[in-house]
Amino acid sequence: MKFESLVTKGELKKIDNIGSTFNRLRRTTKVSKSPKFFRKASADMLNSEPRFASLTGLFLGHAPEGVADKHYVRPPQELMNHAITWLGLRLGIDPNDGV
């Protein structure tokens, strides 16, 4: 969630939960890459792996295409969980770091 508002004396107050969480992850895991890098690299990796290629659009947060995708067909959550774990291993991220 990102939130911006004007407070007293015309100061801009910003709250970016995702950015704060990612910066905390960077400090605890010594990750030096940007979120944009992870988004692109992860999408490329998912798309190149036949088991997970169908999850690329969902992973990127794209709107579903067609009636079936919008209303009827949903990929199994277990498959997405497996894909995320697989991505973490490929990117060298230990899921237990920072926990």
Backbone atoms as SQL, in Angstrom:
CREATE TABLE atoms (id INTEGER PRIMARY KEY, chain TEXT, resi INTEGER, resn TEXT, atom TEXT, x REAL, y REAL, z REAL);
INSERT INTO atoms VALUES
  (1, 'A', 1, 'MET', 'N', 0.834, -1.163, 0.000),
  (2, 'A', 1, 'MET', 'CA', 0.000, 0.000, 0.000),
  (3, 'A', 1, 'MET', 'C', 0.890, 1.242, 0.000),
  (4, 'A', 2, 'LYS', 'N', 0.546, 2.173, -0.851),
  (5, 'A', 2, 'LYS', 'CA', 1.280, 3.439, -0.896),
  (6, 'A', 2, 'LYS', 'C', 0.277, 4.554, -0.619),
  (7, 'A', 3, 'PHE', 'N', 0.665, 5.487, 0.250),
  (8, 'A', 3, 'PHE', 'CA', -0.234, 6.546, 0.671),
  (9, 'A', 3, 'PHE', 'C', 0.547, 7.844, 0.750),
  (10, 'A', 4, 'GLU', 'N', -0.016, 8.905, 0.206),
  (11, 'A', 4, 'GLU', 'CA', 0.607, 10.225, 0.287),
  (12, 'A', 4, 'GLU', 'C', -0.439, 11.226, 0.752),
  (13, 'A', 5, 'SER', 'N', -0.036, 12.140, 1.640),
  (14, 'A', 5, 'SER', 'CA', -0.961, 13.184, 2.089),
  (15, 'A', 5, 'SER', 'C', -0.178, 14.415, 2.516),
  (16, 'A', 6, 'LEU', 'N', -0.858, 15.557, 2.492),
  (17, 'A', 6, 'LEU', 'CA', -0.264, 16.799, 2.966),
  (18, 'A', 6, 'LEU', 'C', -0.592, 16.951, 4.440),
  (19, 'A', 7, 'VAL', 'N', 0.424, 17.225, 5.220),
  (20, 'A', 7, 'VAL', 'CA', 0.224, 17.438, 6.647),
  (21, 'A', 7, 'VAL', 'C', 0.511, 18.900, 6.958),
  (22, 'A', 8, 'THR', 'N', 0.596, 19.236, 8.201),
  (23, 'A', 8, 'THR', 'CA', 0.797, 20.625, 8.603),
  (24, 'A', 8, 'THR', 'C', 1.985, 21.264, 7.902),
  (25, 'A', 9, 'LYS', 'N', 1.870, 22.553, 7.653),
  (26, 'A', 9, 'LYS', 'CA', 2.920, 23.355, 7.024),
  (27, 'A', 9, 'LYS', 'C', 3.243, 22.903, 5.597),
  (28, 'A', 10, 'GLY', 'N', 2.297, 22.236, 4.949),
  (29, 'A', 10, 'GLY', 'CA', 2.480, 21.833, 3.563),
  (30, 'A', 10, 'GLY', 'C', 3.472, 20.714, 3.329),
  (31, 'A', 11, 'GLU', 'N', 3.844, 19.988, 4.385),
  (32, 'A', 11, 'GLU', 'CA', 4.772, 18.865, 4.227),
  (33, 'A', 11, 'GLU', 'C', 4.041, 17.657, 3.645),
  (34, 'A', 12, 'LEU', 'N', 4.730, 16.928, 2.795),
  (35, 'A', 12, 'LEU', 'CA', 4.173, 15.723, 2.190),
  (36, 'A', 12, 'LEU', 'C', 4.581, 14.523, 3.018),
  (37, 'A', 13, 'LYS', 'N', 3.590, 13.766, 3.470),
  (38, 'A', 13, 'LYS', 'CA', 3.858, 12.551, 4.234),
  (39, 'A', 13, 'LYS', 'C', 3.619, 11.364, 3.316),
  (40, 'A', 14, 'LYS', 'N', 4.612, 10.477, 3.216),
  (41, 'A', 14, 'LYS', 'CA', 4.516, 9.306, 2.342),
  (42, 'A', 14, 'LYS', 'C', 4.627, 8.034, 3.169),
  (43, 'A', 15, 'ILE', 'N', 3.779, 7.082, 2.846),
  (44, 'A', 15, 'ILE', 'CA', 3.844, 5.756, 3.453),
  (45, 'A', 15, 'ILE', 'C', 3.873, 4.757, 2.302),
  (46, 'A', 16, 'ASP', 'N', 4.904, 3.937, 2.250),
  (47, 'A', 16, 'ASP', 'CA', 5.034, 2.927, 1.203),
  (48, 'A', 16, 'ASP', 'C', 5.399, 1.613, 1.882),
  (49, 'A', 17, 'ASN', 'N', 4.386, 0.810, 2.193),
  (50, 'A', 17, 'ASN', 'CA', 4.614, -0.438, 2.908),
  (51, 'A', 17, 'ASN', 'C', 5.450, -1.434, 2.106),
  (52, 'A', 18, 'ILE', 'N', 5.216, -1.506, 0.807),
  (53, 'A', 18, 'ILE', 'CA', 5.966, -2.449, -0.017),
  (54, 'A', 18, 'ILE', 'C', 7.427, -2.030, -0.100),
  (55, 'A', 19, 'GLY', 'N', 7.662, -0.742, -0.331),
  (56, 'A', 19, 'GLY', 'CA', 9.040, -0.250, -0.384),
  (57, 'A', 19, 'GLY', 'C', 9.766, -0.449, 0.934),
  (58, 'A', 20, 'SER', 'N', 9.085, -0.168, 2.042),
  (59, 'A', 20, 'SER', 'CA', 9.698, -0.349, 3.363),
  (60, 'A', 20, 'SER', 'C', 10.034, -1.814, 3.623),
  (61, 'A', 21, 'THR', 'N', 9.099, -2.692, 3.272),
  (62, 'A', 21, 'THR', 'CA', 9.328, -4.130, 3.475),
  (63, 'A', 21, 'THR', 'C', 10.483, -4.618, 2.607),
  (64, 'A', 22, 'PHE', 'N', 10.543, -4.159, 1.348),
  (65, 'A', 22, 'PHE', 'CA', 11.630, -4.582, 0.472),
  (66, 'A', 22, 'PHE', 'C', 12.970, -4.064, 0.974),
  (67, 'A', 23, 'ASN', 'N', 13.011, -2.832, 1.466),
  (68, 'A', 23, 'ASN', 'CA', 14.263, -2.289, 2.009),
  (69, 'A', 23, 'ASN', 'C', 14.709, -3.068, 3.239),
  (70, 'A', 24, 'ARG', 'N', 13.764, -3.471, 4.065),
  (71, 'A', 24, 'ARG', 'CA', 14.096, -4.293, 5.236),
  (72, 'A', 24, 'ARG', 'C', 14.662, -5.641, 4.777),
  (73, 'A', 25, 'LEU', 'N', 14.052, -6.226, 3.755),
  (74, 'A', 25, 'LEU', 'CA', 14.544, -7.490, 3.197),
  (75, 'A', 25, 'LEU', 'C', 15.956, -7.314, 2.645),
  (76, 'A', 26, 'ARG', 'N', 16.203, -6.198, 1.968),
  (77, 'A', 26, 'ARG', 'CA', 17.542, -5.926, 1.437),
  (78, 'A', 26, 'ARG', 'C', 18.591, -5.913, 2.545),
  (79, 'A', 27, 'ARG', 'N', 18.262, -5.256, 3.658),
  (80, 'A', 27, 'ARG', 'CA', 19.220, -5.165, 4.761),
  (81, 'A', 27, 'ARG', 'C', 19.488, -6.525, 5.399),
  (82, 'A', 28, 'THR', 'N', 18.449, -7.334, 5.589),
  (83, 'A', 28, 'THR', 'CA', 18.633, -8.605, 6.297),
  (84, 'A', 28, 'THR', 'C', 19.239, -9.691, 5.420),
  (85, 'A', 29, 'THR', 'N', 19.038, -9.610, 4.098),
  (86, 'A', 29, 'THR', 'CA', 19.532, -10.667, 3.212),
  (87, 'A', 29, 'THR', 'C', 20.703, -10.228, 2.349),
  (88, 'A', 30, 'LYS', 'N', 21.077, -8.969, 2.414),
  (89, 'A', 30, 'LYS', 'CA', 22.170, -8.414, 1.607),
  (90, 'A', 30, 'LYS', 'C', 21.857, -8.466, 0.109),
  (91, 'A', 31, 'VAL', 'N', 20.572, -8.374, -0.249),
  (92, 'A', 31, 'VAL', 'CA', 20.150, -8.326, -1.641),
  (93, 'A', 31, 'VAL', 'C', 20.435, -6.932, -2.177),
  (94, 'A', 32, 'SER', 'N', 21.022, -6.848, -3.367),
  (95, 'A', 32, 'SER', 'CA', 21.367, -5.539, -3.918),
  (96, 'A', 32, 'SER', 'C', 20.528, -5.175, -5.146),
  (97, 'A', 33, 'LYS', 'N', 19.702, -6.075, -5.615),
  (98, 'A', 33, 'LYS', 'CA', 18.897, -5.829, -6.819),
  (99, 'A', 33, 'LYS', 'C', 17.629, -5.055, -6.484),
  (100, 'A', 34, 'SER', 'N', 17.051, -4.411, -7.514),
  (101, 'A', 34, 'SER', 'CA', 15.837, -3.618, -7.339),
  (102, 'A', 34, 'SER', 'C', 14.597, -4.496, -7.496),
  (103, 'A', 35, 'PRO', 'N', 13.448, -4.031, -7.000),
  (104, 'A', 35, 'PRO', 'CA', 12.202, -4.783, -7.212),
  (105, 'A', 35, 'PRO', 'C', 11.905, -4.971, -8.703),
  (106, 'A', 36, 'LYS', 'N', 12.240, -3.979, -9.524),
  (107, 'A', 36, 'LYS', 'CA', 12.015, -4.087, -10.970),
  (108, 'A', 36, 'LYS', 'C', 12.810, -5.260, -11.557),
  (109, 'A', 37, 'PHE', 'N', 14.050, -5.435, -11.095),
  (110, 'A', 37, 'PHE', 'CA', 14.859, -6.559, -11.556),
  (111, 'A', 37, 'PHE', 'C', 14.172, -7.881, -11.211),
  (112, 'A', 38, 'PHE', 'N', 13.716, -8.006, -9.965),
  (113, 'A', 38, 'PHE', 'CA', 13.081, -9.262, -9.550),
  (114, 'A', 38, 'PHE', 'C', 11.803, -9.533, -10.328),
  (115, 'A', 39, 'ARG', 'N', 11.034, -8.498, -10.612),
  (116, 'A', 39, 'ARG', 'CA', 9.797, -8.676, -11.376),
  (117, 'A', 39, 'ARG', 'C', 10.115, -9.198, -12.780),
  (118, 'A', 40, 'LYS', 'N', 11.062, -8.565, -13.455),
  (119, 'A', 40, 'LYS', 'CA', 11.406, -8.975, -14.817),
  (120, 'A', 40, 'LYS', 'C', 12.064, -10.355, -14.846),
  (121, 'A', 41, 'ALA', 'N', 13.050, -10.551, -13.992),
  (122, 'A', 41, 'ALA', 'CA', 13.767, -11.828, -13.982),
  (123, 'A', 41, 'ALA', 'C', 12.820, -12.973, -13.613),
  (124, 'A', 42, 'SER', 'N', 11.947, -12.750, -12.647),
  (125, 'A', 42, 'SER', 'CA', 11.015, -13.791, -12.223),
  (126, 'A', 42, 'SER', 'C', 10.036, -14.137, -13.335),
  (127, 'A', 43, 'ALA', 'N', 9.521, -13.124, -14.021),
  (128, 'A', 43, 'ALA', 'CA', 8.599, -13.379, -15.129),
  (129, 'A', 43, 'ALA', 'C', 9.297, -14.163, -16.237),
  (130, 'A', 44, 'ASP', 'N', 10.535, -13.783, -16.551),
  (131, 'A', 44, 'ASP', 'CA', 11.291, -14.511, -17.579),
  (132, 'A', 44, 'ASP', 'C', 11.511, -15.973, -17.172),
  (133, 'A', 45, 'MET', 'N', 11.871, -16.185, -15.912),
  (134, 'A', 45, 'MET', 'CA', 12.115, -17.549, -15.432),
  (135, 'A', 45, 'MET', 'C', 10.840, -18.380, -15.454),
  (136, 'A', 46, 'LEU', 'N', 9.746, -17.808, -14.979),
  (137, 'A', 46, 'LEU', 'CA', 8.475, -18.540, -14.990),
  (138, 'A', 46, 'LEU', 'C', 8.066, -18.893, -16.408),
  (139, 'A', 47, 'ASN', 'N', 8.201, -17.942, -17.311),
  (140, 'A', 47, 'ASN', 'CA', 7.793, -18.167, -18.692),
  (141, 'A', 47, 'ASN', 'C', 8.654, -19.214, -19.385),
  (142, 'A', 48, 'SER', 'N', 9.910, -19.355, -18.970),
  (143, 'A', 48, 'SER', 'CA', 10.805, -20.329, -19.606),
  (144, 'A', 48, 'SER', 'C', 10.638, -21.737, -19.031),
  (145, 'A', 49, 'GLU', 'N', 9.945, -21.869, -17.926),
  (146, 'A', 49, 'GLU', 'CA', 9.726, -23.185, -17.303),
  (147, 'A', 49, 'GLU', 'C', 8.331, -23.675, -17.683),
  (148, 'A', 50, 'PRO', 'N', 8.230, -24.757, -18.489),
  (149, 'A', 50, 'PRO', 'CA', 6.925, -25.220, -18.964),
  (150, 'A', 50, 'PRO', 'C', 5.884, -25.448, -17.856),
  (151, 'A', 51, 'ARG', 'N', 6.320, -25.916, -16.682),
  (152, 'A', 51, 'ARG', 'CA', 5.359, -26.169, -15.588),
  (153, 'A', 51, 'ARG', 'C', 4.691, -24.888, -15.109),
  (154, 'A', 52, 'PHE', 'N', 5.380, -23.746, -15.225),
  (155, 'A', 52, 'PHE', 'CA', 4.890, -22.507, -14.627),
  (156, 'A', 52, 'PHE', 'C', 4.569, -21.414, -15.643),
  (157, 'A', 53, 'ALA', 'N', 4.750, -21.681, -16.936),
  (158, 'A', 53, 'ALA', 'CA', 4.554, -20.651, -17.961),
  (159, 'A', 53, 'ALA', 'C', 3.153, -20.044, -17.907),
  (160, 'A', 54, 'SER', 'N', 2.158, -20.838, -17.570),
  (161, 'A', 54, 'SER', 'CA', 0.780, -20.331, -17.523),
  (162, 'A', 54, 'SER', 'C', 0.544, -19.377, -16.354),
  (163, 'A', 55, 'LEU', 'N', 1.468, -19.315, -15.413),
  (164, 'A', 55, 'LEU', 'CA', 1.309, -18.459, -14.235),
  (165, 'A', 55, 'LEU', 'C', 1.915, -17.073, -14.409),
  (166, 'A', 56, 'THR', 'N', 2.603, -16.835, -15.508),
  (167, 'A', 56, 'THR', 'CA', 3.337, -15.580, -15.693),
  (168, 'A', 56, 'THR', 'C', 2.424, -14.364, -15.580),
  (169, 'A', 57, 'GLY', 'N', 1.302, -14.363, -16.285),
  (170, 'A', 57, 'GLY', 'CA', 0.377, -13.231, -16.233),
  (171, 'A', 57, 'GLY', 'C', -0.180, -13.003, -14.838),
  (172, 'A', 58, 'LEU', 'N', -0.537, -14.068, -14.167),
  (173, 'A', 58, 'LEU', 'CA', -1.054, -13.968, -12.803),
  (174, 'A', 58, 'LEU', 'C', 0.019, -13.417, -11.867),
  (175, 'A', 59, 'PHE', 'N', 1.236, -13.910, -12.012),
  (176, 'A', 59, 'PHE', 'CA', 2.349, -13.443, -11.191),
  (177, 'A', 59, 'PHE', 'C', 2.575, -11.942, -11.367),
  (178, 'A', 60, 'LEU', 'N', 2.461, -11.470, -12.611),
  (179, 'A', 60, 'LEU', 'CA', 2.681, -10.057, -12.902),
  (180, 'A', 60, 'LEU', 'C', 1.482, -9.183, -12.555),
  (181, 'A', 61, 'GLY', 'N', 0.376, -9.798, -12.187),
  (182, 'A', 61, 'GLY', 'CA', -0.811, -9.038, -11.805),
  (183, 'A', 61, 'GLY', 'C', -1.610, -8.542, -12.991),
  (184, 'A', 62, 'HIS', 'N', -1.466, -9.183, -14.146),
  (185, 'A', 62, 'HIS', 'CA', -2.220, -8.783, -15.328),
  (186, 'A', 62, 'HIS', 'C', -3.682, -9.177, -15.184),
  (187, 'A', 63, 'ALA', 'N', -4.552, -8.399, -15.805),
  (188, 'A', 63, 'ALA', 'CA', -5.979, -8.706, -15.795),
  (189, 'A', 63, 'ALA', 'C', -6.222, -9.982, -16.590),
  (190, 'A', 64, 'PRO', 'N', -7.169, -10.813, -16.143),
  (191, 'A', 64, 'PRO', 'CA', -7.468, -12.042, -16.874),
  (192, 'A', 64, 'PRO', 'C', -8.009, -11.735, -18.273),
  (193, 'A', 65, 'GLU', 'N', -7.714, -12.633, -19.201),
  (194, 'A', 65, 'GLU', 'CA', -8.199, -12.488, -20.568),
  (195, 'A', 65, 'GLU', 'C', -9.327, -13.482, -20.798),
  (196, 'A', 66, 'GLY', 'N', -10.406, -13.038, -21.364),
  (197, 'A', 66, 'GLY', 'CA', -11.501, -13.914, -21.730),
  (198, 'A', 66, 'GLY', 'C', -12.398, -14.283, -20.554),
  (199, 'A', 67, 'VAL', 'N', -13.563, -14.804, -20.894),
  (200, 'A', 67, 'VAL', 'CA', -14.580, -15.161, -19.905),
  (201, 'A', 67, 'VAL', 'C', -14.113, -16.294, -19.005),
  (202, 'A', 68, 'ALA', 'N', -13.480, -17.299, -19.567),
  (203, 'A', 68, 'ALA', 'CA', -13.043, -18.451, -18.768),
  (204, 'A', 68, 'ALA', 'C', -12.062, -18.022, -17.683),
  (205, 'A', 69, 'ASP', 'N', -11.072, -17.217, -18.059),
  (206, 'A', 69, 'ASP', 'CA', -10.082, -16.762, -17.077),
  (207, 'A', 69, 'ASP', 'C', -10.704, -15.849, -16.029),
  (208, 'A', 70, 'LYS', 'N', -11.669, -15.017, -16.436),
  (209, 'A', 70, 'LYS', 'CA', -12.286, -14.076, -15.505),
  (210, 'A', 70, 'LYS', 'C', -13.193, -14.764, -14.492),
  (211, 'A', 71, 'HIS', 'N', -13.932, -15.780, -14.944),
  (212, 'A', 71, 'HIS', 'CA', -14.997, -16.314, -14.101),
  (213, 'A', 71, 'HIS', 'C', -14.865, -17.776, -13.694),
  (214, 'A', 72, 'TYR', 'N', -14.119, -18.571, -14.444),
  (215, 'A', 72, 'TYR', 'CA', -14.170, -20.001, -14.194),
  (216, 'A', 72, 'TYR', 'C', -12.838, -20.663, -13.864),
  (217, 'A', 73, 'VAL', 'N', -11.808, -20.345, -14.622),
  (218, 'A', 73, 'VAL', 'CA', -10.546, -21.068, -14.513),
  (219, 'A', 73, 'VAL', 'C', -9.585, -20.317, -13.598),
  (220, 'A', 74, 'ARG', 'N', -9.145, -20.983, -12.554),
  (221, 'A', 74, 'ARG', 'CA', -8.130, -20.412, -11.661),
  (222, 'A', 74, 'ARG', 'C', -7.041, -21.454, -11.466),
  (223, 'A', 75, 'PRO', 'N', -5.798, -21.038, -11.582),
  (224, 'A', 75, 'PRO', 'CA', -4.725, -22.010, -11.360),
  (225, 'A', 75, 'PRO', 'C', -4.708, -22.431, -9.888),
  (226, 'A', 76, 'PRO', 'N', -4.332, -23.667, -9.626),
  (227, 'A', 76, 'PRO', 'CA', -4.285, -24.128, -8.237),
  (228, 'A', 76, 'PRO', 'C', -3.279, -23.325, -7.412),
  (229, 'A', 77, 'GLN', 'N', -3.653, -22.976, -6.200),
  (230, 'A', 77, 'GLN', 'CA', -2.779, -22.210, -5.321),
  (231, 'A', 77, 'GLN', 'C', -1.500, -22.978, -5.029),
  (232, 'A', 78, 'GLU', 'N', -1.596, -24.300, -4.941),
  (233, 'A', 78, 'GLU', 'CA', -0.404, -25.121, -4.683),
  (234, 'A', 78, 'GLU', 'C', 0.632, -24.946, -5.788),
  (235, 'A', 79, 'LEU', 'N', 0.165, -24.831, -7.036),
  (236, 'A', 79, 'LEU', 'CA', 1.082, -24.641, -8.158),
  (237, 'A', 79, 'LEU', 'C', 1.781, -23.277, -8.051),
  (238, 'A', 80, 'MET', 'N', 1.036, -22.250, -7.677),
  (239, 'A', 80, 'MET', 'CA', 1.646, -20.923, -7.509),
  (240, 'A', 80, 'MET', 'C', 2.639, -20.950, -6.350),
  (241, 'A', 81, 'ASN', 'N', 2.297, -21.594, -5.248),
  (242, 'A', 81, 'ASN', 'CA', 3.218, -21.704, -4.112),
  (243, 'A', 81, 'ASN', 'C', 4.510, -22.408, -4.524),
  (244, 'A', 82, 'HIS', 'N', 4.357, -23.480, -5.298),
  (245, 'A', 82, 'HIS', 'CA', 5.526, -24.226, -5.775),
  (246, 'A', 82, 'HIS', 'C', 6.375, -23.341, -6.694),
  (247, 'A', 83, 'ALA', 'N', 5.715, -22.565, -7.558),
  (248, 'A', 83, 'ALA', 'CA', 6.442, -21.679, -8.477),
  (249, 'A', 83, 'ALA', 'C', 7.210, -20.602, -7.711),
  (250, 'A', 84, 'ILE', 'N', 6.609, -20.037, -6.672),
  (251, 'A', 84, 'ILE', 'CA', 7.275, -18.997, -5.882),
  (252, 'A', 84, 'ILE', 'C', 8.488, -19.573, -5.148),
  (253, 'A', 85, 'THR', 'N', 8.338, -20.771, -4.590),
  (254, 'A', 85, 'THR', 'CA', 9.462, -21.433, -3.927),
  (255, 'A', 85, 'THR', 'C', 10.573, -21.715, -4.933),
  (256, 'A', 86, 'TRP', 'N', 10.200, -22.204, -6.106),
  (257, 'A', 86, 'TRP', 'CA', 11.160, -22.500, -7.179),
  (258, 'A', 86, 'TRP', 'C', 11.905, -21.229, -7.588),
  (259, 'A', 87, 'LEU', 'N', 11.166, -20.115, -7.729),
  (260, 'A', 87, 'LEU', 'CA', 11.797, -18.838, -8.080),
  (261, 'A', 87, 'LEU', 'C', 12.798, -18.411, -7.010),
  (262, 'A', 88, 'GLY', 'N', 12.397, -18.531, -5.756),
  (263, 'A', 88, 'GLY', 'CA', 13.289, -18.142, -4.665),
  (264, 'A', 88, 'GLY', 'C', 14.587, -18.919, -4.691),
  (265, 'A', 89, 'LEU', 'N', 14.491, -20.205, -4.941),
  (266, 'A', 89, 'LEU', 'CA', 15.700, -21.041, -5.011),
  (267, 'A', 89, 'LEU', 'C', 16.568, -20.638, -6.193),
  (268, 'A', 90, 'ARG', 'N', 15.943, -20.370, -7.339),
  (269, 'A', 90, 'ARG', 'CA', 16.699, -19.964, -8.522),
  (270, 'A', 90, 'ARG', 'C', 17.366, -18.602, -8.330),
  (271, 'A', 91, 'LEU', 'N', 16.722, -17.722, -7.579),
  (272, 'A', 91, 'LEU', 'CA', 17.273, -16.384, -7.344),
  (273, 'A', 91, 'LEU', 'C', 18.194, -16.342, -6.134),
  (274, 'A', 92, 'GLY', 'N', 18.320, -17.464, -5.434),
  (275, 'A', 92, 'GLY', 'CA', 19.201, -17.523, -4.281),
  (276, 'A', 92, 'GLY', 'C', 18.648, -16.863, -3.050),
  (277, 'A', 93, 'ILE', 'N', 17.321, -16.847, -2.916),
  (278, 'A', 93, 'ILE', 'CA', 16.668, -16.238, -1.763),
  (279, 'A', 93, 'ILE', 'C', 16.171, -17.352, -0.840),
  (280, 'A', 94, 'ASP', 'N', 16.636, -17.350, 0.387),
  (281, 'A', 94, 'ASP', 'CA', 16.190, -18.321, 1.377),
  (282, 'A', 94, 'ASP', 'C', 14.883, -17.831, 1.973),
  (283, 'A', 95, 'PRO', 'N', 13.785, -18.624, 1.860),
  (284, 'A', 95, 'PRO', 'CA', 12.503, -18.166, 2.378),
  (285, 'A', 95, 'PRO', 'C', 12.494, -17.942, 3.876),
  (286, 'A', 96, 'ASN', 'N', 13.483, -18.454, 4.587),
  (287, 'A', 96, 'ASN', 'CA', 13.531, -18.288, 6.041),
  (288, 'A', 96, 'ASN', 'C', 14.344, -17.070, 6.473),
  (289, 'A', 97, 'ASP', 'N', 15.008, -16.386, 5.523),
  (290, 'A', 97, 'ASP', 'CA', 15.754, -15.163, 5.862),
  (291, 'A', 97, 'ASP', 'C', 14.788, -14.058, 6.241),
  (292, 'A', 98, 'GLY', 'N', 15.124, -13.330, 7.245),
  (293, 'A', 98, 'GLY', 'CA', 14.331, -12.193, 7.635),
  (294, 'A', 98, 'GLY', 'C', 13.044, -12.527, 8.338),
  (295, 'A', 99, 'VAL', 'N', 12.856, -13.807, 8.671),
  (296, 'A', 99, 'VAL', 'CA', 11.617, -14.207, 9.353),
  (297, 'A', 99, 'VAL', 'C', 11.849, -14.334, 10.821);
